[in-house]
């Protein structure tokens, strides 16, 4: 399957990278559906989910998603992109049969997009890296719940058909499934961000007296953080998989440039300052691959992999940024231009160091666990 995905992305999707429908706020939905029609025809749509609705192992998924990431448009085309991939995984694990039929099937079929509404505005001191600061409320009203609050950096909210909203009930964090668009959910503005690969980009959203039927609650009231943990580690890791594919591509382009470009009487690659950067990239690519595979193998045991995914996310996101930065540097002015996809890969990977938890938050969390382990080991 990974071979089929790679062949499809290289032969069909690379050519779309200069399509005018790739806007600052992400590719348009008509472009996404056009590419998905090709993926469906090629038998590579939603390739990480088998015909019987079961998932490939996390280790196998790592290879498939890495190949889909050879273009920033690849995950969109084959339906392995965020947030849909993580939302599909969550619904597959936690939704009721009725909810799966209504909300999950359309995502697996690639006919709709979804959005995950959790992060809240920093100027209101809402939930961000610390989801316990949730301000959005959910109040019961007969056989409905009424949700009020504001959300921000909601990826793909503009144009999404399925929403997963995190709000705080009297029992604690709770998740709800909603059809989009809804007049009670208003997009205040679409943010201008450094990245540009996500359809709909990232929005600030106001939720004003949204009424949700009780049977659209995902699981139980107050269990939202528990369900978030089901999604969290795999979604962190699949980000690593896709962006590793993008950096494979950037390394290909930079290496080709350095081997062909002449300067000071010889190819750029023969200048140690250039050749060493590409060599360092090869090392980082292999280390990133090994971290991803190690974490995936932990997840495949059924372990939540919270610690392992934090370690992998830090190591991989930092390595990929070094790789993308080196590729830009090797290519000089060409690397700064939009003549190749390297410039976009650099921007996307820079954003990845913040998304799904900034590096520093993961390090802080790991340090807390080190302290706790030390205390337990030394008690008595």
C-alpha positions as CSV (number, residue, x, y, z in Angstrom):
1,X,0.0,0.0,0.0
2,X,2.9,2.4,0.8
3,X,4.4,1.8,-2.6
4,X,1.0,2.5,-4.3
5,X,0.6,5.7,-2.3
6,X,4.1,6.9,-3.2
7,X,3.6,6.1,-6.9
8,X,0.3,8.0,-6.8
9,X,1.6,11.1,-5.0
10,X,4.7,11.3,-7.3
11,X,2.8,10.8,-10.5
12,X,-0.5,12.7,-9.8
13,X,-0.1,15.1,-6.9
14,X,3.3,16.8,-7.4
15,X,1.8,18.6,-10.4
16,X,-0.9,20.2,-8.3
17,X,1.6,22.0,-6.0
18,X,1.6,25.1,-8.2
19,X,-2.2,25.0,-8.8
20,X,-3.7,28.5,-8.1
21,X,-6.3,26.9,-5.9
22,X,-3.5,26.4,-3.3
23,X,-4.3,29.6,-1.4
24,X,-2.8,31.3,1.6
25,X,-5.6,29.8,3.7
26,X,-5.0,26.3,2.3
27,X,-6.1,24.4,-0.8
28,X,-9.7,24.9,-1.8
29,X,-12.2,22.1,-1.2
30,X,-12.9,21.7,-4.9
31,X,-9.2,21.0,-5.4
32,X,-9.2,18.5,-2.5
33,X,-12.2,16.7,-4.0
34,X,-10.6,16.7,-7.5
35,X,-7.4,15.0,-6.1
36,X,-9.5,12.6,-4.0
37,X,-11.4,11.5,-7.1
38,X,-8.0,10.5,-8.6
39,X,-7.0,8.7,-5.3
40,X,-10.3,6.8,-5.2
41,X,-9.7,5.7,-8.8
42,X,-6.2,4.6,-8.0
43,X,-7.3,2.6,-4.9
44,X,-5.4,4.7,-2.4
45,X,-8.1,6.8,-0.7
46,X,-7.9,6.5,3.1
47,X,-5.2,3.9,2.7
48,X,-4.5,3.4,6.4
49,X,-8.0,1.9,6.9
50,X,-8.7,-1.5,5.4
51,X,-11.8,-2.6,3.6
52,X,-13.1,-4.2,6.7
53,X,-12.8,-0.9,8.5
54,X,-9.9,-2.0,10.7
55,X,-6.7,0.0,10.8
56,X,-3.3,-1.0,9.7
57,X,-0.9,-1.3,12.7
58,X,0.7,1.9,13.8
59,X,4.0,0.6,12.5
60,X,2.5,-0.1,9.0
61,X,0.7,3.2,9.1
62,X,4.0,5.0,9.7
63,X,5.2,3.8,6.3
64,X,2.0,4.6,4.5
65,X,1.6,8.1,5.9
66,X,5.3,8.9,5.3
67,X,4.8,8.2,1.6
68,X,1.6,10.3,1.6
69,X,3.6,13.2,3.0
70,X,6.0,13.4,0.0
71,X,3.9,16.4,-1.0
72,X,2.1,18.8,1.4
73,X,-0.9,18.0,-0.8
74,X,-0.5,14.2,-0.5
75,X,-2.2,13.6,2.8
76,X,-5.2,15.7,1.6
77,X,-5.4,13.8,-1.6
78,X,-5.4,10.3,0.0
79,X,-7.3,11.3,3.1
80,X,-4.6,10.9,5.7
81,X,-4.3,14.5,6.8
82,X,-5.0,16.2,10.1
83,X,-7.3,16.7,11.8
84,X,-9.4,14.1,9.9
85,X,-7.0,11.2,10.4
86,X,-7.0,11.7,14.2
87,X,-10.7,12.3,14.3
88,X,-11.4,9.1,12.3
89,X,-9.2,7.2,14.8
90,X,-11.1,8.7,17.8
91,X,-14.5,8.0,16.4
92,X,-13.5,4.5,15.4
93,X,-12.5,3.8,19.0
94,X,-15.2,5.7,21.0
95,X,-18.3,6.5,18.9
96,X,-21.5,4.5,19.0
97,X,-22.6,2.5,16.0
98,X,-25.2,5.2,15.2
99,X,-22.6,7.9,15.5
100,X,-20.1,6.1,13.3
101,X,-22.7,5.7,10.6
102,X,-23.7,9.4,10.7
103,X,-20.3,11.1,11.3
104,X,-17.5,8.6,10.7
105,X,-18.5,7.0,7.4
106,X,-18.4,10.3,5.4
107,X,-14.9,11.0,6.7
108,X,-13.6,7.6,5.7
109,X,-15.2,7.9,2.3
110,X,-13.4,11.2,1.9
111,X,-16.5,13.2,1.0
112,X,-16.3,15.5,4.0
113,X,-13.8,17.2,6.3
114,X,-13.9,17.6,10.1
115,X,-12.7,20.0,12.8
116,X,-11.7,19.4,16.4
117,X,-12.8,22.3,18.6
118,X,-10.6,22.4,21.7
119,X,-8.1,25.3,21.9
120,X,-9.4,28.6,23.2
121,X,-8.1,32.2,23.0
122,X,-5.0,33.0,25.0
123,X,-6.3,36.6,25.8
124,X,-9.2,35.0,27.6
125,X,-6.9,32.6,29.5
126,X,-8.6,29.6,27.9
127,X,-7.5,26.1,27.2
128,X,-4.4,25.7,25.1
129,X,-1.5,23.4,26.0
130,X,-3.2,23.0,29.3
131,X,-6.7,21.7,28.4
132,X,-7.8,21.8,32.1
133,X,-8.3,25.6,31.6
134,X,-11.4,24.9,29.4
135,X,-13.8,27.8,29.5
136,X,-16.4,26.6,27.0
137,X,-19.4,25.3,28.9
138,X,-22.0,22.6,28.2
139,X,-25.3,22.8,30.2
140,X,-28.1,20.2,30.1
141,X,-31.5,21.4,28.9
142,X,-34.0,18.6,28.6
143,X,-32.8,16.1,26.0
144,X,-30.2,18.6,24.7
145,X,-27.0,20.2,25.8
146,X,-26.4,24.0,25.3
147,X,-22.8,24.9,24.5
148,X,-21.3,28.4,24.8
149,X,-17.7,29.6,24.3
150,X,-15.0,30.7,21.9
151,X,-12.4,28.6,20.2
152,X,-9.3,29.5,18.3
153,X,-6.7,27.8,15.9
154,X,-9.5,25.4,14.9
155,X,-8.0,23.7,11.9
156,X,-10.3,23.3,8.9
157,X,-13.4,24.7,10.6
158,X,-14.2,26.7,7.5
159,X,-15.7,24.1,5.1
160,X,-15.9,21.2,7.6
161,X,-19.0,19.1,7.7
162,X,-18.3,17.3,11.0
163,X,-17.3,18.9,14.3
164,X,-16.0,17.4,17.6
165,X,-16.4,20.0,20.3
166,X,-14.8,19.9,23.7
167,X,-16.7,21.7,26.4
168,X,-16.9,21.6,30.2
169,X,-20.0,20.2,31.9
170,X,-20.5,19.9,35.6
171,X,-18.8,16.5,35.4
172,X,-15.8,17.9,33.6
173,X,-14.5,17.9,30.0
174,X,-17.0,16.4,27.5
175,X,-17.0,15.8,23.8
176,X,-19.9,16.4,21.4
177,X,-20.4,15.5,17.7
178,X,-22.1,18.1,15.5
179,X,-23.1,18.6,11.9
180,X,-21.5,21.7,10.3
181,X,-22.1,24.4,9.3
182,X,-24.5,25.5,12.1
183,X,-25.8,29.0,12.6
184,X,-24.8,28.9,16.3
185,X,-21.2,28.3,15.3
186,X,-19.8,31.5,13.7
187,X,-16.3,31.8,12.2
188,X,-15.1,35.2,13.4
189,X,-12.0,35.2,11.3
190,X,-9.6,32.9,9.5
191,X,-6.1,33.5,10.9
192,X,-3.1,34.3,8.7
193,X,-0.5,31.7,9.8
194,X,2.9,30.6,8.7
195,X,1.6,27.3,7.3
196,X,-0.7,27.0,4.3
197,X,-1.3,23.2,3.8
198,X,-4.7,22.8,5.6
199,X,-8.0,23.5,3.8
200,X,-9.8,26.3,5.7
201,X,-6.6,27.1,7.6
202,X,-7.2,27.9,11.3
203,X,-10.1,29.9,12.6
204,X,-11.4,31.8,15.6
205,X,-14.9,30.5,16.3
206,X,-17.7,31.8,18.5
207,X,-20.2,29.2,19.8
208,X,-23.4,30.9,20.9
209,X,-26.2,28.8,22.5
210,X,-25.5,25.7,20.3
211,X,-28.1,23.1,21.0
212,X,-26.8,19.5,20.7
213,X,-29.1,16.4,21.1
214,X,-28.0,14.3,24.1
215,X,-27.3,11.3,21.8
216,X,-24.6,13.3,20.0
217,X,-22.4,13.3,23.1
218,X,-19.3,11.2,22.5
219,X,-19.2,8.7,25.3
220,X,-20.1,10.0,28.8
221,X,-20.2,13.4,30.4
222,X,-16.9,14.3,32.1
223,X,-14.9,11.7,30.1
224,X,-13.6,14.1,27.5
225,X,-10.0,14.0,28.7
226,X,-10.1,10.2,28.7
227,X,-11.2,10.1,25.1
228,X,-8.7,12.8,24.2
229,X,-5.9,10.5,25.4
230,X,-7.1,7.9,23.0
231,X,-6.6,10.4,20.1
232,X,-3.6,12.2,21.5
233,X,-0.6,9.9,21.1
234,X,-1.5,8.4,17.7
235,X,-2.3,11.9,16.3
236,X,1.0,13.3,17.5
237,X,2.8,10.4,15.8
238,X,1.0,10.6,12.5
239,X,2.0,14.3,12.3
240,X,5.6,13.1,12.6
241,X,5.0,10.5,9.9
242,X,3.5,12.9,7.3
243,X,6.1,15.7,7.9
244,X,8.9,13.1,7.7
245,X,7.7,12.4,4.2
246,X,7.8,16.1,3.3
247,X,11.4,16.3,4.6
248,X,12.3,13.3,2.5
249,X,11.2,15.3,-0.5
250,X,13.0,18.5,0.6
251,X,16.2,16.4,1.0
252,X,15.8,15.0,-2.5
253,X,15.4,18.4,-4.0
254,X,18.3,20.0,-2.1
255,X,20.6,17.0,-2.9
256,X,19.7,17.3,-6.6
257,X,20.4,21.0,-6.5
258,X,23.7,20.6,-4.7
259,X,24.9,17.9,-7.1
260,X,24.1,19.9,-10.2
261,X,24.9,23.5,-9.1
262,X,28.5,24.6,-9.8
263,X,30.3,27.1,-7.6
264,X,34.0,27.9,-7.2
265,X,35.0,25.3,-9.8
266,X,33.1,22.3,-8.5
267,X,29.6,21.1,-7.5
268,X,28.2,22.5,-4.4
269,X,28.0,19.1,-2.7
270,X,31.8,18.9,-2.9
271,X,32.1,21.9,-0.6
272,X,32.2,20.5,2.9
273,X,30.0,23.3,4.2
274,X,27.2,22.1,1.9
275,X,27.9,18.4,1.8
276,X,28.0,18.1,5.6
277,X,24.6,19.7,5.9
278,X,23.1,17.1,3.6
279,X,25.0,14.4,5.5
280,X,23.5,15.7,8.8
281,X,20.1,15.6,7.2
282,X,20.5,11.9,6.3
283,X,21.4,11.2,9.9
284,X,18.4,13.2,11.2
285,X,16.0,11.5,8.7
286,X,17.1,8.0,9.9
287,X,16.9,9.0,13.6
288,X,13.4,10.5,13.0
289,X,12.3,7.3,11.3
290,X,13.6,5.2,14.1
291,X,11.9,7.3,16.8
292,X,8.6,7.1,14.9
293,X,8.9,3.3,14.5
294,X,9.8,2.8,18.2
295,X,6.8,4.8,19.4
296,X,4.5,3.1,16.8
297,X,5.6,-0.3,18.1
298,X,4.7,0.8,21.7
299,X,1.2,1.9,20.5
300,X,0.8,-1.5,18.8
301,X,1.0,-3.2,22.2
302,X,-2.1,-1.3,23.3
303,X,-0.2,1.0,25.5
304,X,-1.4,4.7,25.4
305,X,2.2,5.7,24.7
306,X,1.8,9.1,26.2
307,X,5.5,9.4,27.3
308,X,6.8,7.8,24.2
309,X,4.8,10.0,21.9
310,X,6.0,13.2,23.7
311,X,9.6,12.0,23.2
312,X,9.0,11.2,19.6
313,X,7.2,14.5,18.9
314,X,10.0,16.5,20.4
315,X,12.8,14.6,18.7
316,X,11.1,14.4,15.3
317,X,9.8,17.9,15.1
318,X,13.2,19.4,16.0
319,X,15.0,17.1,13.6
320,X,12.7,17.9,10.8
321,X,13.1,21.6,11.3
322,X,16.9,21.2,11.2
323,X,16.5,19.2,7.9
324,X,14.2,21.8,6.3
325,X,16.4,24.7,7.4
326,X,19.5,23.0,6.0
327,X,17.7,22.4,2.7
328,X,16.8,26.0,2.4
329,X,20.4,27.0,3.2
330,X,21.9,24.6,0.7
331,X,19.7,26.0,-2.1
332,X,20.4,29.6,-1.2
333,X,18.0,32.1,-2.9
334,X,16.2,29.3,-4.7
335,X,15.4,27.7,-1.3
336,X,13.8,31.0,-0.2
337,X,11.6,31.1,-3.3
338,X,8.4,29.3,-4.2
339,X,10.1,27.8,-7.3
340,X,10.3,24.5,-5.3
341,X,8.2,23.1,-2.5
342,X,11.2,23.4,-0.1
343,X,10.1,26.8,1.0
344,X,6.7,25.5,2.0
345,X,8.1,22.5,3.8
346,X,10.2,24.8,5.9
347,X,7.1,26.9,6.9
348,X,5.0,23.8,7.6
349,X,7.6,22.1,9.7
350,X,8.3,25.3,11.7
351,X,4.6,25.4,12.7
352,X,4.8,21.7,13.7
353,X,7.2,22.5,16.5
354,X,4.2,24.3,18.1
355,X,1.2,22.3,17.0
356,X,0.3,19.2,19.0
357,X,2.1,20.7,22.0
358,X,5.2,22.9,21.8
359,X,8.5,21.3,22.4
360,X,8.9,23.0,25.7
361,X,5.6,21.7,27.1
362,X,6.5,18.1,26.2
363,X,10.0,18.6,27.9
364,X,8.3,20.0,31.0
365,X,5.9,17.0,31.1
366,X,8.8,14.6,30.7
367,X,10.7,16.3,33.5
368,X,7.7,16.0,35.8
369,X,7.7,12.3,35.2
370,X,11.4,12.0,35.8
371,X,10.9,13.8,39.2
372,X,7.9,11.5,40.0
373,X,9.9,8.4,39.2
374,X,12.8,9.5,41.3
375,X,10.5,10.2,44.3
376,X,8.9,6.7,44.0
377,X,12.3,5.0,43.6
378,X,13.6,6.8,46.7
379,X,10.6,6.5,49.0
380,X,11.5,4.8,52.3
